Amino acid sequence: MASPIGWIAKIPEFARQVRAETSKVVWPTRQETIQTAIMVMIMTTVLAIFFIGVDSFFRMIVDFLIGLVS
C-alpha cells in the first residue's frame, strides 16, 4: 500500500496535465460571450413571464374551487 503522503509527489504531474488540457480548450470570443449572455437574459425573461402566467392561471382555479367550498 502506498504511503498517505505519496499523493503529494503527484501534484506537479497533475498540474502539468491540467495545463496541457487547458491549452486545448477553445475559448469563446468576446462577441460570442455577449451574444450568449443576451440569449440567456431573453430566455430567462420569456420563461419568467410564462411561469407567472401559469401560476396566475392555477391561482384562479384554486381561488374558484375554494370559493365553491365556502
C-alpha positions in Angstrom: 0.0 0.0 0.0 1.3 3.5 -0.9 2.1 5.9 1.9 -0.5 8.5 2.7 2.0 11.2 1.7 2.6 9.7 -1.7 -0.1 11.8 -3.4 1.8 15.0 -2.6 4.6 13.8 -5.0 1.9 13.5 -7.8 0.8 17.2 -7.6 3.4 18.6 -10.1 2.4 15.9 -12.7 -1.3 16.7 -12.1 -0.5 20.4 -12.6 1.3 19.7 -15.9 -1.7 17.6 -17.1 -4.1 20.4 -16.2 -2.0 23.0 -18.1 -1.8 20.7 -21.1 -5.6 20.1 -21.2 -6.4 23.8 -20.6 -4.3 24.7 -23.6 -6.6 22.6 -25.8 -9.7 24.5 -24.8 -11.1 26.8 -27.5 -12.3 29.8 -25.5 -15.2 31.8 -26.8 -14.6 35.2 -28.3 -15.9 38.4 -26.7 -18.7 38.6 -29.3 -19.8 35.0 -28.7 -19.9 35.6 -24.9 -22.0 38.8 -25.3 -24.4 37.0 -27.7 -24.8 34.1 -25.3 -25.4 36.3 -22.3 -28.1 38.2 -24.2 -29.8 35.0 -25.2 -29.7 33.8 -21.6 -31.3 37.1 -20.5 -34.0 36.9 -23.2 -34.9 33.2 -22.4 -34.9 33.9 -18.7 -37.4 36.8 -19.2 -39.6 34.7 -21.5 -39.7 31.8 -19.1 -40.4 34.1 -16.1 -43.4 35.6 -18.0 -44.6 32.1 -18.9 -44.4 30.8 -15.4 -46.1 33.9 -14.0 -48.9 33.2 -16.4 -49.2 29.5 -15.4 -49.0 30.4 -11.8 -51.8 33.0 -12.2 -53.9 30.5 -14.0 -53.6 27.9 -11.3 -54.2 30.5 -8.6 -57.5 31.5 -10.3 -58.5 27.8 -10.4 -57.7 27.3 -6.7 -59.5 30.5 -5.8 -62.5 29.4 -7.7 -62.5 25.9 -6.0 -62.1 27.5 -2.6 -65.0 29.8 -3.4 -67.2 26.8 -4.1 -66.4 25.3 -0.8 -67.0 28.4 1.2 
